[in-house]
Amino acid sequence: MNILVLGSGGREHTFAWKLAQSDRCKALFVAPGNSGTKEIATNLTIGVTDFEAIKSAVLEHKIDLVVVGPEDPLVQGVHDFFLQDEALKHISVIGPQKAAAELEGSKEFAKEFMVRHNIPTAAYESFTKHNVEEGYKFLETLKPPYVLKADGLAAGKGVLILNDLKEAKAELKSMLVDAKFGDASTKVVIEEFLDGIELSCFVLTDGKDYKILPTAKDYKRIGEGDTGLNTGGMGAVSPVPFATKAFLDKIENQIVIPTVEGLKKDNLPYVGFIFIGLIKVGDAPKVIEYNVRMGDPETEVVLPRLKTDLVDVFEAMANQTLSQINIDIDERAATTIMLVSGGYPEAYEKGKEITGIEKVTDSIAFHAGAKSQDGKVVTSGGRVMAITSYGNTYQDAIKKSYQSIKHLHFDKMNYRKDIGFDL
C-alpha cells in the first residue's frame, strides 16, 4: 500500500515511524514532512491545505491511503475534497469530513454538541463584539479563574485562564474587538473554571464502531510547575497513573459512547481520531474540548505503545470493519519530553544546528520543528524535538528521556525538567 501522511510535526514523524514498521507499507510519503520523516519516507514540498497539489501528488504516486495529521486541512474539508473528486473518491482518508471537523473548528459548535447529547462539560456562554458588554456581565457572575476560549482555530494558543476580573474583561475586549487571535476570536466562549487534573482520551472510529487507545497526559505550560504561557505541549506521559479502571469505565460510558452515538444521530460522517481533552473533577470526568485528530505530543507516547499494525488499523477504519480488529497495547509506560527553541512560545530564532542526534540510543527522537539544511539538521519551529522513552514505570521512562537529552544540543535549547511532577 502507498501511503501519504499530511503534516510536518512530531505527530507526523511518529505516524511515519509507526507506518514504516508495517510490511504492508510499500511506499511512504509525508507532505511537507521534516528532517525526521526524510530518513524513513519521501518528503513532498506541499502545504497541508493546498488540495490541488495534494491531488496531483496522490495521483502521481498512486497513493492508496491518506492520513491527515493536523486540524487545518480537516476543518477546511480535505476529506470532502477527495469524496467529491472522481479521480480521488476511491482513496481512503483518515480524518473526519468538514461538518464533523467543526467539533474542533468551533468551540461553540462543540459545546452545543455536548449539551445536546448530555456529555458532561463546563457551563458556558458565547459572545461576539456586538454583545461584548453582555460578556462583561457574564464574567461578573463567575468565580475566578475566568476561562476565555477563541471559538476558532488558534494553533493551541487561543485559551486564556485569568484570575483577575478586570484583566479578564480587558482580554475579552482584546479578543473580540481588537482581534487578538485574528478570525479565530471573532467569537469567544467564556466557561466556568473546572478545578481538577487533566488527561486526554483517544478514540478511533469508523463512523459505526470505536476503539479506545491508551490515555495520555500532556503538559501545556512553558514553565516548571505548570506556570507561564500556554504552548502546544511540553511533554506527555502514557498511561495516566490516576486513571483507574473505574474512572476509565466512566469515561467510556458517559463520554465516549455518547460522543460516537451523537455523531451518528447528528449525521456527522467521521472516520478518524477523536481526541477528547478531559478533566477529572473529584471522581467525575468532564470534557474540556474535542480535537478531530491526534494530539501532539501525546501521539509520541500513544502510538509507540500500539503493538497492532497501524496499516491494518487504518484499513479497518476506512472499510468500517473496526469492530473486527484487536488493538494490542504495550504494557510499558512511554513518556516524551519536548525540546523547544529559546523564547518559545513567544518570539524565537530558527536555523540553529542540532547536534548529538546520533548519540540518542535509549530513546526515540521524534523531529518536530526541525529540517535538513546543507547536510545538517537545524531548528525550523518552536517545538523542535520530542524525546520518547519506554520504561516499566513512567518514572523510569522519564529518567531515560532526560538522560538522552544530555546528548542533544542547539543554541538556546529549552525544556521542562519536571514532566510527570504532579503524578
Steps between C-alpha positions, in 0.01 A plus 500: 500500500625850414433744785510879529515673841409870504690721747845597619515460878595245762158340464559437128853367558346255752233392250766448233724308746211268590373451143854427374512197735216332309575240231189631325646850453659489154581870450467776758472874431469795738388848393679720584680288763817589693858381557374193689250384237767553232693203645209251469275642226496729196425861593285697255518880514125553509296705747238306698215722372611510134238248391576519126871428560402216734276357224788512247736324742241235591442415132869515407611269783193269478409564865250256656464660845528859627554561871421859603715616793402862581161662546513774232447279192220310679316817601546629142348179361782288354297180547201653317737613221600134445141372510382759247778430248447214252874424486540497882178371652620137518802600712468449877539810716557478878337810646140621534306690235463877533164500680638276778834685513304799639533320836849652500437783254249671730499491881134609497404215262676253732326635812158484330576139396588407860189661643279334235638153581523541881880482503639646825682833447540846656217757492559763230373794292635632170540863390595717201616861480133600465413385852833541677322690784292188569827310512624732775177437695535122458858517634365679809274198573798261506756430767869534400696368322328604176533285185489675159521290183529628143223320309715415196840338442786688669780240486442390859553850638144641497416416863558748784458419871500817710458564873413870487154616387630831362767320300244246374278783371799668333602173331142436385503841332846429354378171352164621364557865412876512432512152336782374725477155334384629160193330354522228767372742765212669315299290746616413854369228732515584871493195726479424867840387630521129583747415776665163461772309318500467120549203271433411137297211362551386139227321309512336157171488314392375158167682530326192645722349768786626712820388672665685788877554488713547815443816703771766523565817694680794347653813651395821331676775696852612413624521861572249773209432733256575216572872500538758224351516154308223323691310233414225254621253767831450685484127571265207557458182701305179414321326664359750750566354848187646663266367228370189680283239328191644672585850376571373145161325503336834586683667209380229262137494617442871569716652224634267229176312424279816502756674274509220240121457516456879482703516178268239347182672623618837366605340169861615537714258289808405700788267409801588710625593845294675764725665758300574814665747738371408846522623856447284809288705741474295818422158354309632200643544147396814311584605144713812454525474121493276196774481240437318174850354466770355725663734751860612495706402706254230612541313169867457590404293808177332380609359160828349632282293740288363213608146407237446228604576140384858439432434130256224602332740745461776239371255239236373747396859572469581128301178433277538807625170645660648813294271725683199352851613593682453832705791632803365689675739738855482642475473879801726546464872570617756244597860565617784280682826575476785249811702416402854398667808356611770744226762529217263397197539521583865426761619247785257430778453245517220242785335313698382806700183436391196707783268601520164677194338340705192402599452868137450610478120522274429802218729382327594175561855376186607315575811293245784507619854417817372333616480139800384297720776363845465338550154649409615853182488706391849608210643697202623298230549765420563865463138607808335353521138611314250722717250689293187568600208725347179629521387862342249737366805684449855375776610742748263329395625158531867599848439644607337173373794292687750717820293468463495121448879492853543642637392158302765310585863449391808307542866583253619771345149529230495768289225658301435815686306766190392694283300259291259708553708816129502592441124473 
